Amino acid sequence: MNFDKVHFCGDYNFLGLSDEDTAYEDAKAVIIPVPYDSTTSYRSGTREGPSAIIMASRQMELFDLDLQCEPLNTGVHTLTELQPDMRGPAETIENIENAVRAVVEDGKMPVVLGGEHSITTAPIKVLKEKYGNELSVLQLDAHSDLREAYEQTPYSHASVMRRVFDFARITQVGIRNTCKSEMDFIKKVGHDGIFWAHDICTGDDSWMDKVLQRLSDKVYITIDLDAFDPSIMPAVGTPEPGGMLWYQSLKLLNRVIDEKTLVGFDVVELCPIAGNISSDFLAAKLVFKMLGRVFKKNGWVVDNA
């Protein structure tokens, strides 16, 4: 691995696994924590998200009831935190690209923990370089994030999917807030890949078939935690009522993992609330469930019994 252009700090492991069980050389997946929130709006604090997720993960049981095994007792390496580049958002994105590229070149799955959503362009750009038009992107989010720019920067968390839209096919699920300029853009380009929250909350999950039909074989998933309803995920910077719930979300994610090839994912926008650890735990459990299913599907599970 070559991380010469990347600057890290700190030292901790996802799930609290030992260094022996999380050696980089043997890892199938690599956790990349990015404590960055320079363009956040309304409520800041997502820089604390990655550490909160990792700390909560240490309290989880390693046995997965759905999979009936311990899927992640080895094979997951956690990089130390990726430092934001104080020169600005563009330089920070480049720094993240360098980290993700090193992981991908070593044949490992990147899992990025945010931090704000603007960081998502970096892993998708790297994986687009690798897979070309074979790659598609699934976004779970409350917001469409399709502004050309926000607060004088095109690198804003509110513009992240507009940047991605320029080079990758996107499918957006759970969207329930957007602005007029975004709606104008959606109509102008004929973007038909949005599954609005009010259309998927009817109890009829047939819409998931349409999501799967839009996705190519190679899929990157980006999850803004405000996709979830604030009743189960209050710890986000811009919560929106009417969001997705736990089992509905897992059903979709499980289908994508089972029926497609997941090449990477991120979980972003956790904005920890002092005294409310349930949101931290939900985010950690989400990463655990997704990675565990990938490991089981790919035959990466190691029985240490």
C-alpha positions in Angstrom: 0.0 0.0 0.0 1.1 3.5 -0.7 -0.3 6.3 1.5 2.5 8.7 0.9 0.1 11.5 -0.1 -2.2 11.0 2.8 -2.0 12.2 6.4 -3.6 10.3 9.2 -3.9 10.6 13.0 -5.2 8.4 15.8 -5.3 4.6 16.3 -8.5 2.5 16.7 -10.2 -0.5 15.2 -13.8 -1.1 14.1 -15.6 -3.6 16.3 -12.7 -3.4 18.8 -10.9 -6.3 17.0 -7.3 -7.0 17.8 -4.5 -5.8 15.6 -3.7 -9.4 14.7 -7.2 -10.0 13.4 -7.3 -6.7 11.5 -3.9 -6.7 9.7 -4.0 -4.7 6.5 -2.3 -7.3 4.4 -5.1 -9.9 5.2 -8.0 -7.5 5.1 -10.9 -7.8 2.6 -12.4 -4.4 3.5 -10.8 -1.2 4.8 -12.5 1.3 7.0 -11.5 4.9 6.1 -12.7 7.4 8.8 -12.9 11.0 7.5 -13.8 13.5 10.3 -14.6 16.4 8.0 -17.5 18.9 8.2 -16.2 22.2 6.7 -19.3 22.8 4.5 -22.0 21.7 6.8 -25.1 23.8 7.3 -27.6 24.2 10.2 -25.9 22.0 12.8 -22.2 21.2 12.6 -20.4 18.3 14.4 -20.2 15.5 11.8 -16.5 15.6 12.2 -17.2 13.6 15.3 -19.2 11.0 13.4 -16.4 8.5 12.5 -15.1 8.2 16.0 -18.6 7.8 17.4 -19.4 5.0 14.9 -16.2 3.2 15.8 -16.6 3.6 19.5 -20.2 2.3 19.3 -19.1 -0.6 17.2 -16.9 -1.9 20.0 -20.1 -2.6 22.0 -21.7 -4.8 19.4 -21.9 -8.6 19.5 -20.0 -10.2 16.6 -22.7 -12.8 15.9 -25.2 -11.8 13.2 -28.6 -13.3 13.8 -29.7 -13.1 10.1 -26.5 -14.7 8.9 -26.1 -17.1 11.8 -22.4 -16.6 12.0 -19.7 -14.2 13.1 -19.0 -12.6 9.7 -16.4 -10.0 10.8 -14.2 -11.5 13.4 -11.3 -11.0 11.0 -10.7 -9.3 7.6 -11.6 -5.7 8.3 -8.8 -3.2 8.8 -9.4 0.3 10.2 -7.2 3.1 9.0 -6.4 5.9 11.4 -8.4 9.1 10.8 -7.8 11.0 7.5 -7.0 14.5 8.3 -8.9 17.3 6.4 -6.7 19.5 4.3 -7.0 23.0 5.7 -6.4 24.5 2.3 -10.0 23.8 1.4 -12.6 21.3 0.2 -11.0 20.5 -3.2 -7.7 19.5 -1.5 -9.5 17.5 1.1 -11.4 15.6 -1.6 -8.1 14.9 -3.4 -6.6 13.6 -0.2 -9.5 11.2 0.2 -9.1 10.1 -3.4 -5.5 9.2 -2.7 -6.5 7.1 0.4 -9.3 5.3 -1.4 -7.1 4.7 -4.5 -4.4 3.0 -2.4 -7.0 0.7 -0.9 -8.6 -0.1 -4.3 -5.3 -0.8 -5.9 -4.6 -3.3 -3.2 -7.7 -5.2 -4.1 -9.7 -4.3 -1.0 -13.2 -2.8 -0.5 -13.2 0.8 0.7 -15.7 1.7 3.4 -15.7 5.5 4.1 -17.1 6.9 7.4 -18.0 10.6 7.5 -18.0 13.3 8.1 -20.2 15.3 5.8 -21.6 14.0 2.6 -19.3 16.0 0.3 -16.6 13.4 0.8 -18.6 10.9 -1.3 -17.3 12.2 -4.6 -13.8 10.9 -3.8 -14.5 7.1 -3.6 -17.0 7.2 -6.5 -14.5 8.9 -8.7 -11.8 6.3 -7.9 -14.1 3.4 -8.5 -15.4 5.0 -11.7 -11.8 5.0 -12.9 -11.6 1.3 -12.2 -15.0 0.1 -13.5 -16.0 2.8 -16.0 -19.7 2.5 -17.1 -20.0 -0.8 -15.2 -20.4 1.3 -12.0 -23.7 2.8 -10.8 -24.5 4.6 -7.5 -27.3 4.0 -5.0 -27.9 6.9 -2.6 -30.1 6.8 0.5 -30.8 10.3 1.6 -33.4 12.8 2.7 -32.1 15.4 0.3 -31.4 15.2 -3.5 -28.1 17.1 -3.1 -28.3 18.2 -6.7 -27.5 22.0 -6.3 -24.8 23.3 -8.7 -23.2 25.0 -5.7 -24.2 26.0 -2.2 -22.7 28.8 -0.1 -20.3 29.6 -2.9 -18.7 26.2 -3.3 -19.5 23.3 -5.7 -17.9 21.0 -3.1 -20.7 21.5 -0.6 -22.6 18.5 1.0 -25.6 20.0 -0.7 -24.0 19.6 -4.1 -22.4 16.2 -3.8 -24.8 14.2 -6.0 -24.6 17.0 -8.7 -20.9 16.3 -8.9 -21.5 12.6 -9.0 -24.3 12.9 -11.6 -21.7 14.4 -14.0 -19.8 11.1 -14.3 -21.9 8.2 -12.9 -25.5 6.9 -13.1 -27.3 7.6 -9.8 -30.4 6.2 -8.2 -31.7 8.2 -5.2 -34.0 6.6 -2.5 -35.8 8.3 0.3 -35.7 11.8 -1.0 -38.1 14.2 0.7 -36.6 17.6 0.5 -35.2 19.6 -2.5 -35.1 23.1 -3.8 -36.6 24.7 -6.9 -33.2 24.9 -8.7 -32.8 21.2 -8.1 -36.3 20.4 -9.4 -35.5 22.5 -12.5 -32.3 20.5 -13.0 -34.2 17.2 -12.6 -36.7 18.2 -15.2 -34.1 19.6 -17.6 -32.0 16.5 -17.7 -34.9 14.1 -17.4 -33.5 12.4 -14.3 -36.0 9.6 -13.5 -34.0 7.9 -10.9 -35.5 9.4 -7.8 -37.7 7.3 -5.4 -39.5 9.9 -3.3 -40.1 9.1 0.3 -43.8 9.6 0.0 -44.0 7.0 -2.8 -42.1 4.2 -0.9 -43.9 4.4 2.5 -47.1 2.6 1.3 -46.1 -0.8 2.6 -45.8 -2.1 -1.0 -42.1 -2.8 -1.5 -42.4 -3.5 -5.3 -40.5 -0.2 -5.8 -37.4 -2.1 -4.8 -37.6 -4.1 -8.0 -37.3 -0.9 -10.0 -34.3 0.2 -8.0 -32.5 -3.0 -8.7 -33.4 -2.7 -12.4 -31.7 0.7 -12.6 -28.5 -0.5 -11.0 -25.6 -2.0 -13.0 -23.8 -5.1 -11.7 -21.1 -3.0 -9.9 -22.7 -0.8 -7.3 -21.4 1.9 -4.9 -23.8 2.8 -2.0 -23.7 6.1 -0.3 -25.9 6.5 2.8 -26.6 9.9 4.3 -28.0 8.9 7.7 -30.8 11.5 7.4 -32.4 9.0 5.0 -33.7 7.4 8.2 -36.6 8.9 10.0 -35.6 11.2 12.9 -37.5 8.9 15.3 -34.7 6.4 15.0 -31.9 8.7 13.7 -32.1 12.2 15.3 -28.3 12.7 15.3 -27.9 14.4 11.9 -27.3 17.9 10.8 -30.5 18.4 8.8 -33.2 16.0 10.0 -36.4 15.6 7.9 -39.6 13.9 9.0 -41.0 11.0 7.0 -37.9 9.0 6.6 -37.0 5.4 6.1 -37.1 2.8 8.9 -34.6 0.1 9.9 -36.1 -3.1 8.4 -37.3 -1.4 5.2 -33.8 0.0 4.6 -32.1 -3.3 5.4 -34.4 -5.2 3.0 -33.3 -2.9 0.2 -29.6 -3.0 1.1 -29.6 -6.8 1.5 -31.2 -7.2 -2.0 -28.6 -4.9 -3.6 -25.8 -6.8 -1.9 -27.2 -10.2 -2.8 -28.2 -9.4 -6.4 -25.4 -7.0 -7.4 -21.7 -6.7 -6.7 -21.0 -4.1 -4.0 -17.6 -2.5 -4.6 -17.7 0.1 -1.8 -19.9 2.2 0.4 -20.0 5.1 2.8 -22.0 6.1 5.8 -22.0 9.8 6.4 -23.6 12.8 8.2 -23.7 11.3 11.7 -23.7 14.4 14.0 -23.5 12.9 17.5 -25.7 14.2 20.3 -24.3 14.1 23.8 -26.2 11.6 25.9 -27.9 10.0 22.9 -25.9 7.0 21.8 -28.7 5.2 20.0 -27.9 7.0 16.7 -24.2 6.1 17.0 -25.1 2.5 17.5 -27.5 2.4 14.6 -24.8 3.8 12.3 -22.3 1.2 13.6 -24.8 -1.6 13.2 -25.6 -0.5 9.7 -21.9 -0.8 8.7 -21.7 -4.2 10.5 -24.8 -5.6 8.7 -23.7 -4.4 5.3 -20.1 -5.7 5.6 -21.2 -8.9 7.2 -23.5 -9.7 4.3 -20.8 -8.9 1.8 -18.4 -11.2 3.6 -20.9 -14.0 3.8 -21.8 -13.7 0.1 -18.2 -13.7 -1.0 -17.1 -16.6 1.2 -14.8 -14.4 3.3 -16.1 -15.5 6.7 -13.5 -17.2 8.8 -14.6 -19.6 11.5 -12.3 -19.0 14.5 -14.1 -21.6 16.7 
